[in-house]
Amino acid sequence: MKTRFLVVLSIVFVLLLILDFELNSGKQANKDRTPPVGSPQEVQFISTLP
């Protein structure tokens, strides 16, 4: 019974680690994808609008 509990605990721990890594990498990707307000890309885009 104790061994099964340890196995479940380790699986949950690994899953949490993977989820945390996915969330962090996703946040980083979003940060890189969206330029901050007032960045050259955004100013250029606004200036091209009619």
Beta strands, then each sheet from edge to edge (+ up, - down):
end
